[in-house]
Amino acid sequence: MSGIGFWELIILFLIGLIVLGPERLPRVAQQLGSWLGQARRMTRMMRRQLEDELHFDKNLNIRPRPGADTPPVTPVKPASPEAPDTAPGRSGTADDG
């Protein structure tokens, strides 16, 4: 229990019996038990929802692409569109003479 021993529980029961009387004590105890049950259910639901939110990506089963952990390769600069042998007006052969 939460730090309450047997004798403390007996003393609380006796105080409740004296203050509330034998008619009201069972109803109050039932109401208190109901409230505690609701609080525990709400706490359990909130904890489950928080854990679901924290483990959201694990629940989706997202897996990285193969090779995604390697660093990206820097692209090589493409050659200029006008290569010396493919200039406009030239056929690209040496016999153009």
Rosetta silent file (secondary structure, phi, psi, omega in degrees, C-alpha in Angstrom):
SEQUENCE: MSGIGFWELIILFLIGLIVLGPERLPRVAQQLGSWLGQARRMTRMMRRQLEDELHFDKNLNIRPRPGADTPPVTPVKPASPEAPDTAPGRSGTADDG
SCORE:     score description
SCORE:     0.000 S_00000001
   1 L     0.000 -178.018 -172.852    0.000    0.000    0.000 S_00000001
   2 L   -90.275   56.804  175.891    1.080    3.590   -0.115 S_00000001
   3 L    82.926    4.019  178.741    2.890    3.815    3.210 S_00000001
   4 L   -99.428  121.792  179.844   -0.200    3.125    5.326 S_00000001
   5 L   -86.062 -178.236 -177.984    0.276    0.257    7.717 S_00000001
   6 H   -63.250  -45.545 -176.273   -2.300   -2.020    9.312 S_00000001
   7 H   -70.244  -34.847  176.357   -2.712    0.034   12.477 S_00000001
   8 H   -64.284  -38.821  178.953   -3.049    3.307   10.599 S_00000001
   9 H   -65.559  -39.277  177.316   -5.801    1.736    8.492 S_00000001
  10 H   -64.109  -43.407  179.221   -7.626    0.553   11.633 S_00000001
  11 H   -62.970  -42.531  177.655   -7.392    4.048   13.161 S_00000001
  12 H   -63.117  -39.070  177.721   -8.759    5.618    9.955 S_00000001
  13 H   -63.449  -44.536  179.718  -11.620    3.127    9.956 S_00000001
  14 H   -64.831  -40.942  176.729  -12.486    3.915   13.571 S_00000001
  15 H   -62.500  -43.483  177.764  -12.379    7.675   12.939 S_00000001
  16 H   -62.988  -39.084  178.524  -14.636    7.185    9.902 S_00000001
  17 H   -64.716  -39.894  179.708  -17.021    5.071   11.952 S_00000001
  18 H   -70.579  -44.156 -175.977  -17.218    7.731   14.664 S_00000001
  19 H   -73.046  -47.215 -173.712  -17.607   10.678   12.261 S_00000001
  20 H   -90.098  -28.716 -177.610  -19.940    9.106    9.686 S_00000001
  21 H    89.216  163.773 -176.087  -21.772    6.539   11.774 S_00000001
  22 H   -69.952  -20.937 -179.829  -22.558    2.928   10.934 S_00000001
  23 H   -79.283  -42.818 -174.363  -25.264    3.813    8.374 S_00000001
  24 H   -87.749  -22.090 -175.222  -23.244    6.167    6.160 S_00000001
  25 H   -60.410  -44.944  178.998  -19.789    4.543    6.413 S_00000001
  26 H   -63.447  -39.343  178.620  -20.488    1.662    3.954 S_00000001
  27 H   -65.427  -42.722  179.760  -21.966    4.049    1.347 S_00000001
  28 H   -65.968  -39.825  178.607  -19.055    6.461    1.690 S_00000001
  29 H   -64.549  -39.905  177.913  -16.555    3.587    1.488 S_00000001
  30 H   -65.395  -43.996  178.113  -18.263    2.289   -1.671 S_00000001
  31 H   -61.729  -43.854  179.049  -18.249    5.765   -3.230 S_00000001
  32 H   -63.069  -41.570  176.839  -14.576    6.231   -2.335 S_00000001
  33 H   -63.394  -38.663  177.549  -13.722    2.821   -3.835 S_00000001
  34 H   -63.737  -44.816  178.484  -15.590    3.729   -6.999 S_00000001
  35 H   -62.729  -42.158  178.842  -13.686    7.001   -7.321 S_00000001
  36 H   -64.266  -39.412  176.881  -10.363    5.265   -6.765 S_00000001
  37 H   -62.328  -43.170  178.076  -11.252    2.661   -9.408 S_00000001
  38 H   -64.157  -41.159  179.511  -12.120    5.378  -11.920 S_00000001
  39 H   -63.673  -39.797  178.461   -8.896    7.240  -11.146 S_00000001
  40 H   -66.436  -42.275  178.187   -6.865    4.067  -11.697 S_00000001
  41 H   -62.398  -43.781  179.308   -8.605    3.339  -15.007 S_00000001
  42 H   -63.557  -40.995  178.659   -8.034    6.898  -16.202 S_00000001
  43 H   -63.462  -42.515  179.396   -4.381    6.730  -15.171 S_00000001
  44 H   -63.388  -43.027  178.818   -3.950    3.411  -16.971 S_00000001
  45 H   -64.200  -42.772 -179.694   -5.582    4.792  -20.133 S_00000001
  46 H   -65.241  -40.597  179.150   -3.453    7.942  -20.052 S_00000001
  47 H   -64.147  -43.156  179.660   -0.268    5.918  -19.531 S_00000001
  48 H   -63.742  -41.625  179.779   -1.159    3.591  -22.418 S_00000001
  49 H   -66.469  -40.837  178.448   -1.919    6.538  -24.703 S_00000001
  50 H   -64.287  -41.966  177.975    1.327    8.275  -23.761 S_00000001
  51 H   -64.637  -38.377  177.008    3.321    5.099  -24.434 S_00000001
  52 H   -62.932  -40.720  179.116    1.565    4.718  -27.798 S_00000001
  53 H   -67.438  -38.753 -179.524    2.484    8.293  -28.699 S_00000001
  54 H   -69.996  -30.888 -178.457    6.100    7.825  -27.641 S_00000001
  55 L  -107.265   33.218 -175.699    6.437    4.610  -29.646 S_00000001
  56 H   -60.851  -49.467 -177.018    4.433    5.869  -32.632 S_00000001
  57 H   -70.767  -25.483  175.576    7.083    5.223  -35.289 S_00000001
  58 H   -71.239  -33.662  179.868    7.809    1.770  -33.852 S_00000001
  59 H   -73.051  -23.525  179.817    4.131    0.876  -34.184 S_00000001
  60 L   -79.565  -12.585 -177.876    4.113    1.913  -37.845 S_00000001
  61 L    57.793   41.877  177.147    6.862   -0.605  -38.678 S_00000001
  62 L   -79.149  126.543  178.888    8.716    1.972  -40.748 S_00000001
  63 L  -117.804  141.422  179.905   11.986    0.582  -41.930 S_00000001
  64 L   -68.470  152.693  176.976   14.717    2.640  -43.559 S_00000001
  65 L   -62.885  150.736  175.708   15.467    2.062  -47.217 S_00000001
  66 L   -60.291  130.770 -179.876   18.403   -0.221  -47.931 S_00000001
  67 L    82.554    4.976 -178.182   21.513    1.915  -47.981 S_00000001
  68 L   -71.577  -20.429 -179.130   19.776    4.850  -46.334 S_00000001
  69 L   -83.008   -7.292  176.778   22.313    4.838  -43.521 S_00000001
  70 L   -83.961  149.741  179.936   25.168    5.576  -45.948 S_00000001
  71 L   -67.388  149.698 -179.126   25.994    9.216  -46.586 S_00000001
  72 L   -67.681  145.658  179.545   24.611   10.692  -49.808 S_00000001
  73 L   -86.130  133.445  178.209   26.917   10.754  -52.808 S_00000001
  74 L   -76.818  132.865 -177.141   27.647   14.207  -54.207 S_00000001
  75 L   -69.183  147.211  177.338   26.672   14.378  -57.876 S_00000001
  76 L   -83.327  138.069 -179.140   29.395   14.826  -60.487 S_00000001
  77 L   -65.913  127.436 -178.207   29.096   18.006  -62.526 S_00000001
  78 L   -67.486  154.965  179.282   27.856   17.081  -66.022 S_00000001
  79 L   -65.780  155.188 -179.737   30.040   17.798  -69.026 S_00000001
  80 L   -65.106  148.185 -176.854   29.386   21.008  -70.902 S_00000001
  81 L   -64.472  -22.851 -178.928   26.767   20.649  -73.669 S_00000001
  82 L  -107.525   93.297  174.499   29.270   21.745  -76.349 S_00000001
  83 L   -78.286  156.064 -174.981   32.057   19.250  -76.548 S_00000001
  84 H   -59.198  -34.285 -177.261   34.897   20.198  -78.965 S_00000001
  85 H   -94.064   -0.308  179.358   33.999   17.599  -81.577 S_00000001
  86 H  -120.067   26.930  178.636   30.238   18.121  -81.399 S_00000001
  87 L   -67.988  150.247  179.705   30.093   21.882  -81.898 S_00000001
  88 L   -58.382  138.224  179.235   27.293   23.155  -84.197 S_00000001
  89 L    88.980   -3.806  177.851   28.266   23.068  -87.844 S_00000001
  90 L  -114.942  141.849 -178.467   30.798   20.325  -87.331 S_00000001
  91 L   -88.038  -14.725  178.058   30.074   16.736  -88.091 S_00000001
  92 L    95.081    2.867  177.621   32.551   15.405  -85.597 S_00000001
  93 L  -104.514  159.868 -177.484   34.843   13.750  -88.111 S_00000001
  94 L   -86.001  -13.086 -174.969   38.402   14.740  -88.899 S_00000001
  95 L   -91.943   21.106 -175.589   37.910   14.527  -92.704 S_00000001
  96 L   -71.456  -17.779 -179.755   35.693   17.621  -92.933 S_00000001
  97 L    10.487    0.000    0.000   38.267   19.546  -94.731 S_00000001
